Amino acid sequence: MIAPPTDRLRILVVDDEAPARQRITDLLKKDMQVETMFEARDGIAAVEIIQRESLDLIFLDVQMPELDGLGVIETIGTAQMPLTIFITAYDQHAIAAFEANALDYLLKPFSDERLEAAFARAKMRHIERNMQQFGLSMLRMVSSIVPAGRCLDRLVVKSGGTTRFLRVVDIDWIEGAGVYVNLHVGGKELLYRASLNELADSLDPMRFVRVHRSAIVNIDSILELQPISHGEFDVVLKDGHRSRVSRTYRAQLEKRLGQSL
């Protein structure tokens, strides 16, 4: 059973100055979404807590003795870090902070309003991330129980603050975007957290065909094939999108159509 996403937050505040930590924790504890607060006075202690606890958000001071904030990121790894808001008295660290995928950057001295704005942004990102992970978990669960020969007919997609069950047959084409895909449906785009390869293995091969390493198209959405030089083709879809049929995937399209191009 997959547990539904929660908006509760486990937060770590890292700063070598106790009054600075106290100010942040006192303000955040008033929020009903805060479940647990941790504190660390240096980067070494922060790394230990991050590795031991399941955290959602970190307020991380940049300048600290022994191991600074950027050192914490390097030790843990950017991909493994929770949502991170950097704190520092020096604005020259801003570029390095955002290169480390920081959600926000608080420059000391900052007001309560600025802190609250950063926290509000973090809460929204936390909800979005949870819903994306929930959708992917649902996809994996459904994939695991679909009998052999059966394909997915619904995707759980978060869009505009709501979660919808999207009929797979309504998708015109799918565009790869790293660990995400863009689902193109009726002229609109929906971001979905799953790789193109994951979806390709779960879609009906009679309806969907891969024409490029970054594109899968719905056969029913193809308007025409336009020849390009040297035996290459463009797929033209009903929504006006064009996608090149790469040599690697041309054979798959020919097999599905039952004829040579």
N, C-alpha and C positions, 0 to 999 in steps of 0.2 A: 504494500500500500504506500503510495507516494503522498507525503504530507504536503498540504497546501502551503504556499509561501507565507512568511510572517513579516510584519513590518517592525518587529522588535529589534533593537540595536545593541550590540556588544561593542563597547568603545574603549580604546586605549588613548590616554593623553601622555605624551612624552615631552618633557621639558626639564632642563637642569635647574630651573628656578621654581621652588615650591609655591610661591605666591601665584605664579603664572598658571601652574597646574590647578591650583585651588580655584582660581577665578573661572576657568573653563568648566571644571567638574561641577561647581556650584550652579552655574547657569544651565548646563545640560541635564542635570539631575531633575530639574523641574519638568522636563518633557516626558510625557507618558510613554513615548516610544522607546525610551532608554531602558534597557533591561539590566545591564551590568556595566560598571565603570572600572577600568584598570588604570594604574598610574605607573610611570617609569621615569627615573631621573637622569637616565643616560641611554645611549644607543645599545649598549651591551644588554642591559636589563630589558630593553624594548624587544630585542631580537628573541630573547628567551620567552617572553610572553607571547609574541606573535607565533612562535613555533609550538607553544604549548596550548594556547587557547584558540578557539574559533571566533575570530573577530570580524566585525562588519566595517568598522571605521577607525581611522587613526588620525589624531591631531599630532603632528610630528615637528618638533623644533629642528631647525637646520643645523645650528651651531651648538654642539655639545662636546664635552671632553671625551677623550678616548675614541669614541665612535660617533660621528655626527649623523644627521638625518639621512643624507645621501648615502652614507656608508651602510645604514640600516637597509635602504632599498637595495643596494648592491649585494649585501649579504643574503637577504631573503629572496631576491629576484623580483623584477617588476611584475611578472605574470602571476606571482604567488601573493602579492601584496593586497591587503584589503583596500577599500577606498581610503585615499590619503589626502589630508589637508595639511599643507606645510605652514609652519609658523616661523617667522624670523624678523630680526630688526634690520636686515640688510636687503634692499630690493635687488641687488645684483644677483641674488640667488634665484630670482624668478624664472629665468630661462632654464636653468638646470632642474628646477622643480617640475616644470611642465614637461621637460624632456623625460622625466621619470614618471610621467602619466599622473601627476598630481591632479586631484579633482578641483582644488582651489588653493589659494595662497594668501595667507593673512600676514600683513606687514605690521609689526609692532611700532607704536602702540595702536591697537585697533579698538573700535567701539563695540559695545554689546550688540548694537544693531548689525554691524558688519559680521560679527561672529554668528549671530542668529541667521543671517542671510546665507552664510556658507553652510551652516548646519541644515537649513531647509533644503538647499540644493543637494546635500549629501543624502538626506532622507528620500528625496525623489529618485535619485540615482540608485539607491539601495532597493527601492520597490521595483524599479525597472529591471535591475539585474536579477532579482529574485524571480520575477515573472518570466524572464527569458530562460533562466535555468529550469524553472518549473515546466515550461513548454517543451524544452529539450528532453527532460526526464519523462514527460508524457509520451513524446515521440518514441523514445527508447522502449518504454514499457509496452506501448501498443505494438511496436515492431516485434517485441519478444513473444507476444501472444498471438500475432497474426499467423494462421496456419500456412504451411507451405503452399505456394501458388497464389496466395492472397496478397493484395497490395493495400497501402494506406488509402483511405478515402476522406480523411479529415486531418487537419493540422491545427494545433492549438497556438494561436497567434495573439500577441499583445499589441494593441494599436489604439492610440488616442486615449490611453488610460483605462481601456476595457480589454477583456480577454474574449476572443471570439473563436469559434470552431469553423475554420475555413474549409469549404469543399475543395478537394484537390482538383476536381474536374473544372473548376472555375479559374484555375491558374492558367494564364496565357503563356508565360515563360518564366524561367528562374535564372537569376544571375548570381554567380558566385562572388563573395566578398570576404575571403579569408575564413574565419570561423562563423561567419554569418552568410545568409543569402538574402537577396531582394526578390520577393515574390511579386510579380507583375500581374495584377488582377483588374481587368476592366479599366485600364489606363491609370491605375493607382499602384503605388509601391508600398509593400509591407516588409519591414525588416524582421527576419526570423533567425534565431540562433541555432544554426546547424550548418555543417559544411555541405557543399554541393555533392560530394561523394556519398555522404550519409543519406541524403535524400534520393540520390540516383538509385541506390540499392533498394529503396522502399516504394518507388513509383511504378505504375503499370507500364511495362515496356511497349505495350500496344498503343498507349496514348501519348507517352512522353518519350522523346528521343534526344540524346545528347548530340549537339552539333559542334560544340567547341568545348575546350577544357573549362571555360567559365560560363557556359550557357546550356540550359536544357529547355526545349520548346514543347508545347502541346501541339500535337499533330493537327488537332481540330482548329487551332489558331493560325495555321499557316495559310497565307493568302496566295503566295506564289514563290517560285524559285527563280532568281535572276542570275544568268551566267556571267561570270567575271573571267578575266583572261586566264589562260593556262589551265582550263578545266576546273576552276574554282567557282563556287556559287555563294550567293547571299540568300538567306531565308528572309522573306518579307512577311511580317505578321499583320494581322488585322488591325492592330493598334498603331501600325506604321513603323514599328521597330524593325531594324535590319540586323541580322547576325550572320557573320561569315561561317560557312560550313568548312571547317578545317579538314585537311587531308586525313588526319588521324581518325576523325569521326564520320567521314563521308560514307564509309562502308556500312556503318550502323544505320544511317539514314536510308541508304539504298536497300538494305535488307528489310527495313520496316516498310518501305514503299513497294518492295517487290519488283524493282526495276532499276536499271542503271541510269545514272544522271549524265 
